[in-house]
């Protein structure tokens, strides 16, 4: 699941300073992991703690996200989510925001079937983003990651996403000039998935996702979560990204990957 973290780190410096081109340096001193990485790792820790029995996945997601959120209080959370992190009795708040989609990739990596991928995605999402569009965004990402991981080709993944979630009728070139910052699932997840569908390898997916602007770190997070499962991650990109994580983050990632292996070995 390091793909999601790489997308977040690379996209972080463009979130409020969009770069409408595929030509840019991937990693600079202005890059950093944001709330997308923190919450992706929180969900990964939640999945690990459940040890394959996901009946308490949602309940444990609340505990892990709040623990990680408090450990990393300045990661860039939205206002409502920040209040949820600190609330004495946190409740879902009907969000359709793309926070539902950016943190869910661990479910696609851990699931043993499509039904389980979707069930896990709903469980970790509805504790906050219980709006139908929030759940839809999380399911779309988890299903795409799962399909890529188990060997479906790109056209099969596109067909599934189109039939069940988003009929994507645009290209990156067609929207690049006019696309603007959008935090809804329905306004950013289809764009992130199209960046994957237009890619030829992991790096081209990352560059395509970042090139349209908008909520760059989250769009690249979603794109690269799927791209990792499909292509693997080049070792040089992986090793550079790891330098942006602290010991706790690297340890959680390493443990998750040891239990749910990814496909870097394909590169």
N, C-alpha and C positions, 0 to 999 in steps of 0.2 A: 504493500500500500504506500510505498514511498513516492509513487507517482503523484498522488494527491498533494503530498508535502512539497515536492519539487514545484508543482504548478503554483502553489500558494507562495512559496518563497520567491520564485522568479517573477510572478505577477504582482507581488506586493508593492514594488516601487512604482507601478503604473496605475494603481487603483484610483488615485486622485490626479494623476498626471498621465492620461492615456497616451499610448504610442501607437499610432495607426499604421504600422508597418511590421513586417516580419523580420526586419533587419535591426537587430539590437544585441548588445552583450547580455548573455543569460544571467550571469551572477556579478553583482557589484556590492560595494559596501553599503549601498542603500537598500539592499534586499534583507528581508527578515521573515521568519515564520509569524503568522498572524493567528487570529482566533480560528481560522480554518484549520490550521495544523493542530492547534491545541485541542479542538473538539474532535478532530479525526482521531487523534491519539487517545482521547478519553473514551471514544466509542470502541477503539481497538482494545483498550484495557478492559472495558465492560465485556466484550466478546470473550476475551481470555478468561476472565473471572468466572464466566458461566460454564466453562469446561464442556461445551457441547450440549448442555441442557439450557435451552434459551427461554424457558418459561418465565424467568425473572429478568429477562434482558431489559425490558423497559424500566422496571424498578431500579435495577442496578445502573442503568444509563443516567438516571437522575443523580444518583450518588456520585458516579464518576465525573460527570460533566461539572457538577458543582465543586467537586474537589479540585479538578484541574483548573476550572475557572478561577477559583480563589488562589491557586498557586501561581497563576499567570494572569493577574488582574488587569494588566495594561496591554492586552493582546489585540484590542480593537473591536470589542463586542458592541453590538447594537444596544440601544438604550433599554428596550423591553427585555432583551435577553440578560443584560446586566442586572436588571432588577430581579429577574427570575433566579439568577445565580445566588443572590443574597437574600431572597425571600424566606421567611421562617417556614412557610408551608407552600412550596412552589406548585403552581398549577399550569396546565397548558393554556396558551393565550391566543389560539386561533390564527397563528401566523401562516402566511403563504410565502414567506421569505426564503431566499436561497440558502440560508443557514441549514435548512433541512437537507439539501442536496450535497453540500460541501463536506459534511462530516460522516457520510454513510458508507464510504467505500469499503470499510472493514467487513461489512455485512456481505458484500458481493464476493469477497475473498474467502470468507469462512463458510458460507452456505454450502450445503450438500445437495441442494436441489433448487430449482427456480422458485417453487413454493416457499421454501425456507428463506431464500434471499428476500422475497417480498415480505414475508412475515417479520423477519428481523428488521428490515427497513422501516416497516410501520411501527414496530415496537420502540425503536430508538428515536423515532420522529414525533409520534403523537404525544409525547410527554411535554413538548413545547409547541411544535408546529402542527396542530391538529386540524388545520384548514385542509379541505380536500386537495387544493393545489400544492400545499406543502407536502402532503403524503404522496401525491402524484410525482412530484419532483424527486423525492427520495427513492421511490420505487423505480423510476426510470433509470436513475444512476445505478442503483444496486443491481438491477436486472442486466444492464449493459455490461457492468463489470463482471458479473457472473458468467454471462454468455461468452465474453471475450476470454475469460480464464479457462473455461472448459472446452474451448476450441471452435466456437462458431465463427464463420467468416463475417466480414464487415457487412455484406449485403443482408445476411440473416439478422444481424443485430439491428441494422437500419429498419428492416421490415418489422421487427418486433416493436421497436420504439414507435414507429409510425402508426402501427395498428393499435397499440394499447395506450400510448401517451401523447406524442406530439407529431402531427403531420408537418414535417419540416419542409417548407416550400421556398427556401431561399439558399443562397450561397454566401460565403464570407465576403467575397468580392462585392456581392450585391448589396450588403448591408454596412460595409465598413465605413463609408463616408457619413452615414446618418445614424448609426447605432450609438446610443447614449447610455449613461449609467442607469442600471435597472437592477433592483435587488429582489424582485419577485422570482419565484421558480419559473413561472410561465414566460417570463421575459428574459431569462438568462440560461436556463438549462437547455432548451433547444439549441441555442447558439453554441453552447459548450459542446454538445453532442455533434453538431454539424462540423465543428473544428476537428473532432476525431474522425468523422466520416470522410473528410477531405484530406486526411493525413496519409503519409506514406511510411512514416516511422515515428518513433517517440518524439524526437526533436521537432519534426515538422508539425506535429500535433500541438506541442507547446507553443511554438511560434505562431501558428495559426490562431490559437485561442487568445493569445495576448494581443494580436494585431487588430482586433476589432474594437478594442477599448472597453468601455463599460466597467463593470465590477471585475477588474482584470484578475485579481488573485483568486476569486471564487470560480470564475469561468475556467481559468487554467487548472485549478484544482480538480474540477469535475472532468475536464477533457483528459487530463493526464492520469487520473485514476483509471479510466477506461483504457487509455493508450498503454499504460504499464501492463495491464492484464493481457493486452493483445500483442504487443511487440516486445515486452521487456524494457529495461532501462539501460542505456549505455553506462558502463562502469564509471567513466570520467564524470558524467553528470551526477550520478549517484554519490560519488565520493565528495564532490564539491558541495552538494546539498547537505550532506551529513555534518559539514563544518559549521553550518548555521544552527544546528540543534544542540541543546545542552545534554548533559549526561542522562538526566531522567527521560528526556524525549528519545534519545538514541537507544537507551536500554529497553524502553517499551516497544519501539519499532523492531529492534532485534529479536525480542521475545515473540512478538506477533509473527514475524517472518519465519522464525524457527518452527512455529506451530502450523502456520499457513503459508507455505513457500510461495514465492512469486516467481517471475520468469526472467530475472536478470541473466540467468545462465544461458539464455538463448542468444545474447549479444556476443 
